[in-house]
Amino acid sequence: MDESLDLKFAALADPTRRAILARLAKGDAPVSELSAPFAMSQPAISKHLRVLERAGLIEASRSAQARPRRLKREAIAEPAKWLEMLGGDWDAKFDRLDAYLAKLNGAKTDD
């Protein structure tokens, strides 16, 4: 894995950051709105936002005095693609296991 992917997965490892990303998936939001559901200080939320920005998952936009955050949807594609690659292997393994179990169950009913 390259450093960019490592940063993204490290950022995604925290439940607060995942909740922030889920909120941003609905649209841009200012820091005050992003921090509302959490029982933590504004500086603590800002630290989470910096981690997400450093990982390239979100960006700050300029709207007058406010700096609403925006989800960078294309950045989410990289870890999703990597996980999809792994998932395909597991799907094939589970399909083979299902076929094998069906074969065993068929043999047991023939007895």
C-alpha positions as CSV (number, residue, x, y, z in Angstrom):
1,M,0.0,0.0,0.0
2,D,1.2,3.5,-0.7
3,E,1.3,6.2,1.9
4,S,-1.9,7.9,0.7
5,L,-3.9,4.7,1.2
6,D,-2.3,4.2,4.6
7,L,-3.4,7.8,5.6
8,K,-6.9,7.1,4.4
9,F,-7.3,3.9,6.3
10,A,-5.8,5.4,9.4
11,A,-8.3,8.3,9.1
12,L,-11.2,5.8,8.6
13,A,-10.2,3.8,11.7
14,D,-11.8,6.4,14.0
15,P,-15.6,6.2,14.6
16,T,-15.8,10.0,15.0
17,R,-14.1,10.6,11.7
18,R,-16.3,8.0,10.0
19,A,-19.4,9.8,11.4
20,I,-18.1,13.1,10.1
21,L,-17.6,11.6,6.7
22,A,-21.1,10.1,6.8
23,R,-22.5,13.6,7.5
24,L,-20.4,15.2,4.7
25,A,-21.8,12.6,2.3
26,K,-25.1,14.4,2.6
27,G,-23.5,17.7,1.7
28,D,-21.1,20.4,2.8
29,A,-21.2,21.5,6.4
30,P,-19.5,24.1,8.6
31,V,-17.4,22.9,11.6
32,S,-20.1,24.0,14.1
33,E,-22.6,21.7,12.4
34,L,-20.1,18.8,12.2
35,S,-19.2,19.2,15.9
36,A,-22.8,19.3,17.1
37,P,-23.5,15.6,17.6
38,F,-20.3,15.0,19.5
39,A,-19.5,15.6,23.2
40,M,-16.1,17.0,22.5
41,S,-14.5,20.4,22.3
42,Q,-14.2,22.4,19.1
43,P,-10.4,21.9,19.1
44,A,-10.9,18.1,19.3
45,I,-13.2,18.2,16.3
46,S,-10.7,20.4,14.5
47,K,-8.0,17.8,15.0
48,H,-10.3,15.1,13.5
49,L,-10.9,17.4,10.5
50,R,-7.2,18.0,10.0
51,V,-6.6,14.2,10.0
52,L,-9.3,13.8,7.3
53,E,-7.9,16.7,5.3
54,R,-4.3,15.3,5.5
55,A,-5.6,12.0,4.3
56,G,-7.2,13.8,1.4
57,L,-10.8,12.7,2.3
58,I,-12.2,16.2,2.8
59,E,-11.4,19.7,1.9
60,A,-12.3,23.1,3.2
61,S,-14.0,25.5,0.9
62,R,-14.3,29.3,1.2
63,S,-17.7,30.7,1.6
64,A,-17.5,34.3,2.9
65,Q,-16.3,34.0,6.5
66,A,-17.2,30.3,6.8
67,R,-15.0,27.4,5.8
68,P,-17.5,24.6,5.2
69,R,-16.0,21.2,4.8
70,R,-16.7,19.0,1.7
71,L,-16.3,15.3,1.1
72,K,-13.8,14.5,-1.7
73,R,-15.8,11.6,-3.2
74,E,-13.0,10.6,-5.6
75,A,-10.7,10.2,-2.6
76,I,-13.0,7.6,-1.1
77,A,-12.7,5.5,-4.2
78,E,-9.1,4.5,-3.5
79,P,-9.8,2.5,-0.2
80,A,-13.1,1.3,-1.6
81,K,-11.4,-0.1,-4.7
82,W,-8.7,-1.8,-2.6
83,L,-11.3,-3.4,-0.3
84,E,-13.3,-4.4,-3.4
85,M,-10.2,-6.2,-4.7
86,L,-10.1,-8.2,-1.4
87,G,-13.8,-8.8,-1.4
88,G,-13.7,-10.5,-4.8
89,D,-11.3,-13.1,-3.5
90,W,-13.5,-13.8,-0.5
91,D,-16.6,-14.0,-2.6
92,A,-14.9,-16.7,-4.8
93,K,-13.7,-18.6,-1.7
94,F,-17.2,-18.5,-0.1
95,D,-18.8,-19.6,-3.4
96,R,-16.4,-22.6,-3.5
97,L,-17.2,-23.4,0.1
98,D,-20.9,-23.2,-0.6
99,A,-20.5,-25.6,-3.5
100,Y,-18.5,-28.0,-1.4
101,L,-21.0,-27.9,1.5
102,A,-23.8,-28.5,-1.0
103,K,-21.9,-31.5,-2.4
104,L,-21.4,-32.9,1.1
105,N,-25.1,-32.4,2.0
106,G,-26.1,-34.1,-1.2
107,A,-23.8,-37.1,-0.4
108,K,-25.3,-37.3,3.1
109,T,-28.9,-37.4,1.9
110,D,-28.0,-40.2,-0.6
111,D,-26.9,-42.5,2.2
